Amino acid sequence: MSPRTTGILILFYAALSALCQGLALAVPVLKVPFLGDAWAGWIILAGLALVGGFLLWRGHRQWQFGPLTLKQLARFKAIRRGYASFLILIGLVAVASLDGFIVGKRALIVRYEGSYYFPFVTKVLPATTFGLKDDSETDYRKLQQQFRDTKSANWVLLPFVPYDAKLDTPEVIVALHEKEGLIYAEESTEPFDGRAYTVFRDKPQQKRQEFIYRHGLKQGEMRGWNVAGEQVEKAKYEKGSKVSYTDYSDGKAAALEGQAGDKLQAVIYPPSLPSWTQGHFLGTTSSGGDVLAILFGGWQQAIIAAILYVTFVFAVGVIVGGTLGYFGGLYDLIGTRLIEIWSVLPFLFVVMIISSIVSPSLFVLVVIISAFSWMGTTIYIRTASYKEKARDYVASARLLGAGTGRVIFKHILPNSIAILVTLAPFEVAAIITELAALDFLGFGLPPEEPSWGRLLREGTEDFNYPWIVSSAFVAMTTALVLVTFVGEAVREAFDPKKFTTYR
């Protein structure tokens, strides 16, 4: 496949993905850029369009690799552990791109009264579409069971894992009561652990406030909403005492207190063992989520985060590091001092502050992490640029009248950015670890988003349900080991020092 053909395919994919997003169609593979965040999706599509346009404009009819590059690729393939890990990762990415085709609560195909519906790629279909009285979105698991019970000619085909990555389990609502300053569930002698909430009197289906309880006391984050479902407040509790509070509504949140009901209630999701009959192949969590579906959603988040993170870090690193190394002098002196100052800023405190103000999305989290992670790449590129600008071919280009832009982009950077190939796998491992760590500490994605870190935290809080922590541990360890094997193989294959003899 030639570069121009590759550019056409990339542009075609970007156009189809944008069209499906505009039409609200959730087509597998085409919806991959929008799995994490809408902004992230449009940025990814813009990047793909630029790459495709560049390949179409400047691409050759055939790929032309130099003899050195061909030798490096051959060395990489010869390292079986790294090459096999690379193929496995590509396969896992391909599986993640199938999305709702293998994991999701929407049916793949519904045959009803002679007509066929494809809910997993179309807009939300209300239950009235299939003869039910409910106007809300169809519960396809119940619809399938209903067709089976009535021995109807209609049928429903569900994905392999018929549960969504976001809390998707039948609810069991219980009332809570206070006793001696602690909160207890009905018919329970142990203080309540988990999430509890109040609702609006006039709109019982809408939550007013949601709290987290540990041993019967408020512990952790509180969130509050208005009747329209918009978040208007946020607070944090420690051992029953409020330690911080943020009002997003300019003081209007306090007026909503009188509209809430008096009862405190909770949705109880008893963690269940792995079950093939129920479709919970790795069991469920105490929050009601299917473990395998959460692992799948967390892997999708990791892929999107890795793409954005590597793009941001490398783009800033190449631009800043390249200019610092090429121009040097006072510009380099001031730039390196600013990098040293920026590198000592407390990253975790900044994330905590932002998380207390807003509920960060995946795109926001990646931007924050990237803002504190570009310095390492910058130093590498700066050093390589310093080395390259002193070589004879750069002096020859200047003598021939080449301008600054041509010298930097045509000569120095192409010979400096080769190091990025060896850095990329380790950057991917870094973003996966950092996202999981932030979610584990409670400063990452919103609670309803699938996350490996939150799954690890839930599993370590109660070892009575070993399938939770073991599943998260195995998934994260497998991903990091595969990425590390690829990184080691790339470094061994592309590091010139290993295959150069100095005299």
BAPADO-869068 format. One line per 8 residues: for each residue z, y, x of C-alpha. Coordinates in Angstrom, 3 decimals. Layout:
N
Z/Y/X; ...
***
This chain:
503
0.000/0.000/0.000; -1.045/3.351/1.458; 1.163/6.483/1.563; -1.070/8.181/-1.002; -0.770/5.264/-3.407; 2.990/5.271/-2.878; 3.067/9.004/-3.659; 1.122/8.456/-6.890
3.531/5.702/-7.984; 6.577/7.864/-7.204; 5.152/10.790/-9.178; 4.277/8.469/-12.065; 7.816/7.070/-12.119; 9.376/10.566/-12.028; 7.144/11.733/-14.894; 7.906/8.686/-17.063
11.634/8.953/-16.371; 11.649/12.649/-17.317; 9.656/11.902/-20.483; 12.040/9.143/-21.573; 15.032/11.389/-20.933; 13.456/14.146/-23.002; 12.760/11.726/-25.871; 16.280/10.212/-25.617
14.893/6.769/-24.780; 17.098/4.510/-22.656; 14.378/2.445/-20.986; 15.798/0.228/-18.202; 14.643/1.143/-14.679; 13.360/4.503/-15.942; 16.871/5.659/-16.936; 18.400/4.828/-13.530
18.416/8.449/-12.240; 20.481/9.503/-15.281; 23.124/6.762/-15.132; 25.656/8.989/-13.388; 25.162/12.553/-14.615; 22.372/14.562/-16.261; 22.325/17.147/-13.454; 22.264/14.407/-10.844
19.379/12.743/-12.664; 17.225/15.861/-12.714; 17.988/16.520/-9.034; 16.968/12.953/-8.152; 13.738/13.323/-10.133; 13.015/16.643/-8.411; 13.521/14.971/-5.041; 11.235/12.085/-6.022
8.583/14.533/-7.195; 8.722/16.394/-3.879; 8.473/13.162/-1.878; 5.638/11.852/-4.040; 3.786/15.155/-3.867; 4.144/15.318/-0.091; 2.855/11.746/0.362; -0.058/12.473/-1.942
-0.906/15.706/-0.121; -0.367/14.757/3.514; -0.252/10.980/3.410; -2.727/8.863/5.356; -4.839/6.167/3.818; -2.736/3.573/5.602; 0.789/3.507/6.979; 0.606/4.225/10.715
3.679/3.044/12.589; 3.945/3.546/16.309; 4.388/0.605/18.691; 8.064/1.516/19.210; 8.742/1.595/15.453; 7.036/-1.765/14.989; 9.218/-3.255/17.724; 12.355/-1.812/16.118
11.423/-3.238/12.712; 10.743/-6.622/14.291; 14.150/-6.526/16.016; 15.804/-5.668/12.683; 14.151/-8.631/10.944; 15.222/-10.881/13.821; 18.893/-10.057/13.140; 19.244/-12.504/10.275
22.667/-11.401/9.048; 21.609/-7.775/8.666; 18.168/-8.538/7.252; 19.585/-11.000/4.702; 22.227/-8.437/3.689; 19.479/-5.837/3.247; 17.511/-8.150/0.933; 20.661/-8.947/-1.078
21.421/-5.233/-1.493; 17.874/-4.559/-2.657; 18.287/-7.344/-5.207; 21.608/-5.930/-6.441; 20.029/-2.480/-6.817; 17.190/-4.032/-8.814; 19.713/-5.777/-11.083; 21.586/-2.480/-11.610
18.328/-0.785/-12.607; 17.950/-3.198/-15.543; 21.030/-1.550/-17.117; 21.245/-2.274/-20.868; 18.842/-5.177/-20.571; 21.643/-7.369/-19.153; 24.882/-5.400/-19.786; 25.519/-3.290/-22.869
26.745/-3.254/-26.454; 23.362/-2.458/-27.986; 21.163/-5.349/-29.000; 17.909/-6.072/-27.208; 16.053/-7.071/-30.373; 17.046/-7.099/-34.045; 14.881/-8.823/-36.611; 15.748/-7.538/-40.075
13.729/-8.083/-43.245; 10.546/-8.829/-41.301; 10.819/-5.745/-39.075; 11.764/-5.659/-35.388; 14.045/-3.070/-33.782; 14.804/-2.444/-30.093; 18.154/-0.621/-30.067; 18.711/-0.750/-26.290
15.787/1.622/-25.631; 15.678/3.688/-28.830; 17.927/6.307/-30.372; 21.207/5.425/-32.103; 20.572/3.315/-35.198; 23.163/3.689/-38.001; 24.512/0.595/-39.714; 22.701/1.615/-42.891
19.455/0.636/-41.145; 20.486/-3.006/-41.545; 21.830/-2.824/-45.084; 25.428/-1.873/-44.263; 27.341/1.022/-45.832; 28.714/2.547/-42.615; 26.894/5.636/-41.293; 28.183/5.179/-37.741
26.307/3.359/-34.995; 25.747/-0.317/-35.667; 28.160/-2.803/-34.148; 25.599/-5.401/-33.073; 28.164/-8.070/-32.224; 29.514/-7.933/-35.780; 25.962/-7.783/-37.157; 25.033/-10.918/-35.230
28.117/-12.729/-36.527; 27.366/-11.598/-40.080; 23.815/-12.946/-39.889; 25.144/-16.259/-38.579; 27.861/-16.536/-41.214; 25.402/-15.911/-44.035; 22.785/-18.189/-42.424; 20.300/-15.381/-42.797
16.745/-15.464/-41.480; 17.557/-12.226/-39.688; 18.836/-12.449/-36.119; 20.181/-10.358/-33.231; 19.526/-10.870/-29.508; 22.311/-9.374/-27.369; 22.357/-8.734/-23.601; 23.858/-11.331/-21.249
27.108/-9.301/-21.215; 27.352/-7.875/-24.765; 29.879/-5.171/-23.896; 29.506/-1.615/-22.664; 30.900/-0.434/-19.324; 32.957/2.195/-21.198; 35.905/0.998/-23.321; 34.280/-1.383/-25.756
36.675/-3.852/-27.385; 37.901/-4.150/-31.010; 40.951/-1.919/-31.417; 44.453/-3.024/-32.414; 46.368/0.112/-33.404; 50.191/0.039/-33.403; 52.748/2.733/-34.196; 55.233/3.822/-31.537
58.795/5.001/-32.000; 61.460/6.652/-29.860; 64.745/4.952/-29.041; 67.360/6.389/-26.686; 64.833/8.757/-25.141; 62.229/6.048/-24.486; 59.078/5.073/-26.375; 58.710/1.545/-27.734
55.919/-0.266/-29.550; 56.544/-2.091/-32.814; 58.484/-5.349/-32.435; 58.804/-4.856/-28.687; 62.029/-4.774/-26.681; 60.358/-3.421/-23.540; 59.554/0.308/-23.053; 55.940/1.100/-23.733
53.354/1.176/-20.930; 49.869/2.504/-21.573; 48.031/5.269/-23.429; 49.271/6.766/-26.692; 47.893/9.550/-28.838; 48.332/11.701/-31.920; 45.582/12.572/-34.414; 44.779/15.485/-36.724
46.182/15.211/-40.250; 42.911/16.299/-41.849; 40.726/14.237/-39.502; 42.536/11.007/-38.557; 39.618/9.701/-36.520; 39.878/12.641/-34.080; 42.530/12.540/-31.354; 44.760/15.595/-30.919
46.610/14.677/-27.708; 46.614/11.620/-25.464; 49.463/10.706/-23.088; 50.059/8.042/-20.458; 53.424/6.269/-20.589; 55.143/4.310/-17.835; 58.370/2.501/-18.743; 58.640/4.515/-21.947
58.275/7.958/-20.314; 55.297/10.272/-20.035; 53.728/9.786/-16.626; 50.390/11.111/-15.446; 47.686/13.030/-17.275; 47.764/14.464/-20.798; 44.579/15.628/-22.505; 44.248/17.622/-25.728
41.269/18.223/-28.032; 40.413/20.423/-30.994; 39.015/19.219/-34.320; 35.452/19.355/-32.940; 36.370/16.937/-30.160; 36.250/19.560/-27.384; 38.908/19.309/-24.690; 41.124/22.398/-24.888
44.073/21.543/-22.632; 45.275/19.348/-19.833; 48.724/18.661/-18.378; 50.486/16.378/-15.942; 53.847/14.643/-16.423; 56.228/12.995/-14.000; 59.011/10.814/-15.403; 58.832/12.538/-18.781
58.771/16.131/-17.483; 55.756/18.417/-17.569; 54.876/19.587/-14.036; 51.567/21.378/-14.675; 49.542/22.662/-17.618; 46.039/24.098/-18.033; 44.722/25.744/-21.204; 40.927/25.830/-21.451
40.930/27.755/-24.769; 42.568/31.069/-23.808; 45.832/30.272/-25.589; 44.337/28.717/-28.733; 45.559/25.202/-27.913; 49.133/26.036/-28.923; 47.978/26.852/-32.459; 46.715/23.274/-32.870
50.191/21.757/-32.574; 50.908/22.198/-36.287; 47.707/20.402/-37.260; 48.659/17.139/-35.527; 50.289/14.239/-37.309; 53.887/13.259/-36.637; 53.135/9.659/-35.694; 52.533/8.565/-32.146
50.240/5.579/-32.001; 48.469/3.472/-29.407; 45.510/1.170/-29.151; 46.719/-2.109/-27.686; 44.272/-4.162/-25.656; 46.054/-7.288/-24.456; 44.259/-8.300/-21.225; 42.445/-11.537/-21.967
41.517/-14.374/-19.658; 37.884/-15.017/-18.740; 36.134/-16.529/-21.753; 32.564/-17.776/-22.072; 32.770/-18.037/-25.861; 33.719/-14.367/-26.275; 31.319/-13.153/-23.591; 34.150/-11.906/-21.341
33.054/-13.825/-18.246; 35.633/-12.154/-15.974; 38.196/-11.308/-18.663; 39.271/-7.894/-19.950; 41.559/-5.131/-18.732; 44.642/-3.638/-20.343; 42.446/-0.700/-21.383; 40.146/-2.943/-23.380
37.166/-2.987/-21.047; 35.165/-6.032/-20.071; 35.754/-6.536/-16.336; 32.196/-7.633/-15.553; 30.741/-4.697/-17.509; 33.023/-2.260/-15.626; 32.016/-3.794/-12.287; 28.361/-3.412/-13.281
28.857/0.215/-14.342; 30.823/0.962/-11.189; 27.988/-0.432/-9.064; 25.512/1.817/-10.879; 27.782/4.807/-10.197; 27.978/3.822/-6.527; 24.176/3.667/-6.205; 23.647/7.108/-7.751
26.500/8.570/-5.669; 25.083/7.071/-2.468; 21.624/8.555/-3.098; 23.000/12.030/-3.810; 25.551/11.909/-0.993; 23.148/10.797/1.733; 20.578/13.365/0.577; 23.080/16.254/0.586
24.766/15.331/3.870; 21.543/14.683/5.772; 19.765/17.763/4.410; 22.609/20.088/5.423; 23.161/18.246/8.695; 19.515/18.456/9.744; 19.113/22.129/8.802; 22.381/23.397/10.268
22.506/21.050/13.262; 18.859/21.569/14.140; 19.080/25.349/14.122; 22.362/25.362/16.062; 20.912/23.130/18.763; 17.608/24.960/19.013; 18.730/28.593/18.992; 22.082/28.086/20.793
23.784/31.176/22.181; 26.038/33.291/19.990; 24.678/31.671/16.817; 25.708/28.242/18.072; 29.093/29.520/19.241; 29.952/31.064/15.867; 28.495/28.126/13.947; 30.500/25.493/15.810
33.718/27.486/15.385; 33.096/27.714/11.635; 32.444/23.961/11.520; 35.741/23.323/13.317; 37.590/25.540/10.827; 35.904/23.922/7.823; 36.583/20.395/9.109; 40.373/20.899/9.056
40.543/22.070/5.427; 42.611/19.669/3.254; 39.983/17.705/1.346; 42.419/15.899/-0.976; 44.169/19.135/-2.009; 40.840/20.701/-2.972; 39.973/17.679/-5.126; 43.410/17.793/-6.756
42.997/21.482/-7.596; 39.528/20.987/-9.074; 40.648/17.906/-11.044; 43.520/19.912/-12.540; 41.081/22.588/-13.752; 38.169/20.489/-14.983; 37.431/16.828/-15.490; 34.914/16.267/-12.671
31.688/14.381/-13.300; 30.059/12.089/-10.749; 27.762/14.885/-9.617; 30.657/17.308/-9.099; 32.655/14.704/-7.164; 29.718/13.921/-4.876; 29.160/17.624/-4.216; 32.843/18.081/-3.300
32.871/15.054/-1.007; 29.576/16.139/0.593; 30.965/19.611/1.236; 33.613/18.036/3.481; 31.434/15.364/5.083; 28.338/17.066/6.514; 29.960/18.138/9.787; 29.593/14.776/11.543
25.847/14.568/10.905; 25.489/18.207/11.953; 27.118/17.576/15.337; 24.852/14.581/16.014; 21.688/16.534/15.150; 22.885/19.567/17.135; 23.386/17.433/20.244; 19.994/15.741/19.827
18.275/19.120/19.340; 19.893/20.486/22.487; 18.540/17.516/24.405; 15.037/17.636/22.934; 14.450/21.374/23.355; 14.897/21.006/27.129; 12.104/18.423/27.446; 8.686/19.172/28.916
6.704/18.640/25.715; 8.645/21.437/23.996; 7.936/23.808/26.908; 4.274/22.806/26.765; 4.115/23.541/23.049; 5.580/26.996/23.629; 3.091/27.717/26.423; 0.249/26.746/24.127
1.427/29.377/21.653; 3.270/27.237/19.082; 5.640/29.274/16.910; 9.322/28.603/16.373; 8.765/26.829/13.066; 6.124/24.510/14.489; 8.253/23.665/17.531; 11.283/22.845/15.362
9.592/20.919/12.534; 6.704/19.313/14.443; 8.353/18.455/17.745; 12.147/18.688/17.917; 13.292/17.428/14.492; 10.951/14.386/14.322; 12.415/13.227/17.629; 15.998/14.115/16.669
16.411/12.692/13.167; 15.809/9.079/14.238; 19.578/8.862/14.579; 19.870/9.315/10.801; 18.471/5.812/10.292; 21.479/4.340/12.078; 23.936/6.647/10.280; 22.680/6.068/6.710
24.309/2.655/6.005; 27.692/3.849/7.229; 27.416/6.990/5.090; 26.769/4.745/2.070; 29.896/2.721/2.863; 31.860/5.971/3.241; 30.933/7.349/-0.193; 31.711/4.028/-1.927
35.138/3.957/-0.275; 35.923/7.607/-0.982; 34.970/7.396/-4.656; 37.093/4.280/-5.105; 40.024/5.929/-3.286; 39.891/9.056/-5.469; 39.745/6.971/-8.664; 42.602/4.812/-7.380
44.727/7.954/-6.875; 43.745/9.381/-10.273; 41.659/12.317/-9.003; 38.223/10.850/-9.555; 36.014/10.302/-12.571; 37.261/10.732/-16.170; 39.274/7.756/-17.505; 36.479/6.544/-19.760
33.987/6.162/-16.894; 33.608/2.739/-15.190; 35.206/2.746/-11.757; 36.061/0.171/-9.120; 38.968/2.274/-7.883; 40.579/2.524/-11.312; 40.110/-1.207/-11.785; 41.899/-1.811/-8.478
44.752/0.474/-9.490; 45.191/-1.263/-12.835; 45.133/-4.666/-11.167; 47.717/-3.733/-8.531; 50.063/-2.205/-11.117; 50.525/-5.575/-12.818; 49.801/-8.815/-10.960; 50.360/-10.828/-14.151
46.614/-10.458/-14.721; 45.131/-11.561/-11.372; 41.536/-11.648/-12.626; 41.494/-7.823/-12.757; 42.426/-7.053/-9.157; 40.624/-10.087/-7.731; 37.329/-9.159/-9.440; 37.485/-5.556/-8.216
38.503/-6.634/-4.717; 35.701/-9.184/-4.393; 33.056/-6.757/-5.728; 34.053/-3.889/-3.467; 34.518/-6.086/-0.408; 31.131/-7.723/-0.941; 29.343/-4.385/-1.255; 31.022/-2.909/1.824
30.448/-6.031/3.942; 26.743/-6.097/3.024; 26.309/-2.401/3.800; 28.207/-2.774/7.087; 26.075/-5.753/8.146; 22.940/-3.718/7.442; 24.365/-0.777/9.408; 25.209/-2.928/12.425
21.743/-4.514/12.403; 20.019/-1.129/12.113; 22.090/0.299/14.934; 21.367/-2.687/17.150; 17.654/-2.566/16.381; 17.098/1.191/16.570; 19.581/2.226/19.285; 17.407/3.009/22.334
20.319/2.727/24.764; 20.592/-1.006/24.151; 16.964/-1.591/25.134; 16.520/1.006/27.895; 16.911/0.430/31.609; 18.133/3.397/33.627; 17.343/3.659/37.342
***
